[in-house]
Amino acid sequence: MTYSVAVSGASGYAGGEILRLLADHPDFDVRTVTAHQNAGQPLVAVQPHLRTYTHLTLQETSAATLADHDVVFLALPHGASGAIAAELADDTLVIDCGADHRLERAADWATFYGGEHHGAWSYGVPELPRLTGTQRDRLTGARRIAAPGCNASTVALSLAPGIRAGVIESRDLVTVLAVGPSGAGKSLKAHLLGSEILGSANPYSVGGVHRHIPEITQALRWAGAADPTISFTPVIVPMSRGILATSTARIVPGTEVAAVRAAWEDAYAGERFVQLLPAGQFPRTADVLGANTALMGLAVDEDAGRVVVVTAVDNLVKGTAGAAIQSANIALGLAESTGLPVNGVAP
């Protein structure tokens, strides 16, 4: 069976990455692409690398345009997906790559985003360890899926195995991320200009105000954390895409070093797209460029009594578009890896 697909926000980075991956998906047929300011233009006028889609013209983003498709990907700014999604048929598979349907707690939405809270959909990070099973179990047959925030899923995947296994404490978690500016979207912003970021590393949203914090703590609660706290500091670095997250946590006193590593080995054994590297090895963002792969290195700092987890992802693939398509595959009963690359691009 071939599924008809519409992609909203197709002129942006996330929408463009969804389309790039869908071009090689044998079961999805992209029939409609939409945008806001760029509506009326050929898709390749704003996404010139997507030569597969020379026949498509960007249409206005509306529920009417997106209706009558089997699968709809919403790659819209936060606050823009909720109203449109509410008008789509219940049997349509809708994957929201924005933030509107990620958070369960209305109070978290009010604090970090504001505006109407549209409720939580099934969270689109299949490998995420939960107290029982993984998030994959909640995606089978779903018709509403919230793709993750790229920073949030990277950190949650980094720490959830230790929480679930009871080998790390859920308070005093710390993570620092080097991130590429494509994670902030394609809209023109002065602080993301090449002249501002080239040759510089720029921290932002420092001190507990980043919008991905409640998404991380929510995922850690699913893994068994009662009241997790995390210090989260992202830093923009001069690479177009990629995240390198260094996350640390206190080891539960009395835990053997071997048990710490075993928690991550057990969590990701057999996973195609989340891989723990051998002891002593750590990933680079270059290793996952263009791939739906999260590579993870782990060390135990015995003197500090902390575990250190370093995870690399491509923020536009595993962080957003790849996770969305992987989750859609599961929801529809397709092979989970269909259309998704595990190999990166080098050099």
N, C-alpha and C positions, 0 to 999 in steps of 0.2 A: 504494500500500500504506500502511496505517496501522499504526504500531508502538505496542504497549501499553507503558506507562511506569509505573514505580514510583519514588517519591522518598522516600528516608529522611531523617530530620532535617528534616522539612517544617515544623516549628514554629520553626526558626531563621532567621537572616537569609539565609544562603546558600540553604537549601532554599526559603524563601519567594521569593527572586529567581528561582530556577530555575522555580518554578511560575508566576510572573508572566510570564516570557518564553514558557514552553510554552503558555500560554493562547492565544497567537496563532500557534502553530506548526501548520500544516495537516496534518503527517504524524505527529504524536505525540498519543496519547490517554492522558492521565493517569488511571489507574484505581485506583492505590493510593498512599496517603500514610502515613508512619509517624513515630512520635516515641517519646520515652522517658517523661518525666514527664507529658506532655500526652496520652498515649494514652487513647483513649476519648472525647475531646472532638471536637466538630465542628471541621474545619480553620478555618473562618471565626471561631471563637471566639478563636483565637490569631493568625490572619492575617486580620483583618477587611477588609483592602483587596482580598483575592482573591475577589471575588464570583462569579467563574466557577465556583468549586468549592464552592458551598453544599451540594452533595450528598455531599461526601466527609467521612468521619470518620477521625481519626488512629488508626492501629492500632499495635500493639507492633512494634518494630523487631527482626526476626529474619530469618534466611535463608529460613525457610519462608514468611513473609509476602511476601518480595520475589521468591520463585521464580515461574516461569511467566510472566514478563514479557519482552518483547523487549529493553527498555532499562531499566537501573536506575541512578539517580543516588544516590550515597552522600554525603550532606552531614553527616558525623559528625565528632566531635572526633578528633584524632590518637590512634592506638592502637585505635580502635573499628572501623575498616573492614576490616582485614586478615582477621580470622577469618571475618567474614560473607561477604566476597568469595570466600574459598576454597571456600565451600559452594555458590556459584552456578554454574550450568551454563556450560560453556566457550563455548557459542554465544550466550550472553546478552551484550549490550554493556553493560559496567559502567564507569561514569565515577565515579572517586573524587575528590570535591572536598575531601577532607582531605589530610593529609600522608603517609599511610602508604605510598604507592607512587610517590613523586616521586624519591627519591634512589637512585642506583646503588650508592654505596659504603656498605657496612654500617658502616664506621667513622664516617662522617659522621652516620648515624642515631644511633649509640650516643652520640656526643659532644653532639649538639644536641637529641635527643629522648629516647633511652633506650627500653628494652624491645625486643620482637622486631622484627627488620627483615624486612619482607614482600617485599622486592625491588622493582624499578622497572618501571613500566608505560610505555607510550608517552606522552610528555609533551604535554599539551594546549595548546600555544601554536603554532598553525599557521604564523604569519608569522615565527617565530624563525629568523634566519639561522644556517645551519650552514656548515661549511667547504665542503660540497657541498650545494646545494639549500637547502631549508628544512625545518623540523620537520613541515610539512604532508605531506611525502613518507612519513613514518613513521606517519601516522594512517589512511591509506586501508586499509580492511579490518580495522582493529584491533578487538579485542573487549575490551580492557582499556586504559583511558586514565586517566592521572593529571592532573586539572585542576591548574593552577598555584597557588602562593601569590601573592596579589595584588601584594605589594611585589616579590617575586622576578621575576615576569614583566615588571613595569614597568621594572625596572632592566635586566634582560637584554635586552629589546627596545631600550632606550636605548643600550646599549654594544656589543652584538654586531656591528652593521654595521661599526664601526670596527676591531674585532678581526679580523673576516674579511678586510677589505680591507687590513690591515696598516698602517693609518694612525695607530693609537694603540697605546700600550704597555699590556700587560696587568697590570703591577704599578703600585701607587700609584693605583688607582682609588678615587674618593671619591663617595659619594652621600648626600644628605640628603633625607628625605622628609617632607612634611606629609601626615598621614593622618587620615581620619575614624575614630571609634571603632567603627563597625560592622564594621571589619575584625577586631576582636577577638572577634566573636560576640555572641550575645544573652544569655549568662549574666550574672547580676548580679555586678559587680565594683566595689568601692568607688572605685577610682581612675578609673572610667569614668562615675561619676554626673555628672549635669548640673552639680551644684554644684561638682564638682572640675574640670571641663574648660571651663565657660563663662568667657570672659574670660581664658583661660590657654593657653599652649602648653607641652606636657609631653613631654620626651624620655623614651625608654624603651629597654631592651635595648641600652645604649650600650657600646661597647668590644669589638666582635667576638663578641657572644653571641647575636645574633638568629638565630632558626631558619631564616630565609630565606637566610642567607649561603651555605651549601653548595649550595643550589638555584641561586643566581646563578652561582657559580663553575663549577658543572657545566655550565650553559648556555653559559658563555663558553669552556669547554674544547671544547664541540661546535663553536664558531665558529672554533677554532684557537688559543686561548690555551694555552700550555704549563703555566703555573703561576700563574694569576691570583690577585691579592690585592685585597681591597676593604675600605675603611672605610665602614661602613654605619650611619647614624644616623637612625632614625625618630622623628618628633615628632607626638604627637597634638594636633590642633587642633580647635576647636569647630565642626566641620561634620559632619553625620551620615554622609556618605559621600564618597568621593573620595580620590585620591592625586595629589600634585604632587611628582614626583621630580626633583631637580636633581643630575645626575651629571656628573662631570668626569674627564678622563683626559689624561695627557701625550701630546702629538703626537710621533710618531716624527720625530726630527731630519731636516731636509731635505725634509719633506713639504710640498707646496704647499697653500695654503689651499683652493683650488678642489677639490683631490683629497679633502680631508677631507669637505666637504659632499657631494661626489659619491658617497662610500661609502654615506651614508644615503639619498640619492636613488635609487641603484641598488637598494638592499636593499628599499625599500618602494614602488617604482614599480608602479602598478597594484593595490596592496593596498587593499581597501575599508575595512578596519577599523583600519589603522595608517597614519596620514597625516603626512608631514613638511610643516610650514607654510613659507610663503615666508620668505626671509631677512629677519631683523629682526622677525619675529612669534613670539610665545610664547603657549602655551595657558593657560587657566584651568580649574580643576576644574568650574566652572559650565558650560563648553562641552561637557562630555561626560556630564553628569548623565543617567542613565537610558539611555545609549547603549552599544553594544558597540564603542566607538571609542577608540583611543589617539591623541591629538594630540601632536605633538612639535615643539619649536622647537630650533634649533641655532645656536650662535655659536662663533667661534674667537677665543680670547683670545690674541692674538699675543705680547703682552708676557710673559704667564705660560707660553706654550707649551702651552696646554691647550685642549681642546674642551669646551664646556659644552652639555649636552643637557637640556632641560626637557620632561618628559612628564607629561601629565594623563590619568588614567583614572578611571572609576567603579569602585571596588574590588569592588563587588558584581556588576557586569555584566562588562565586559572583564576585570576582575581575577579573576573566579570563574565565575559562572553562565553568562555569555555565552560565555566561552572553552570551558566544558564543552559547551554546546549546539553551538557552532560546530564543535568537534572531533567530536561525535557525528554531525553532518551529514556531515562528510567521511568518517567511518568507514563510514557506511551508503550512501554514494554519492549523497546528496542535494545539492542546491545549497547551497553553504557558508553563504550568508547567510540561509537560510530561517528565518523567525521572529525575526530579530535586527535591532534598530533601529540605524541609523547616525546618526540625528538625536537630539540631546539635548533636554532640557526647559528652557525659559527663560520667565520669569525664575526 
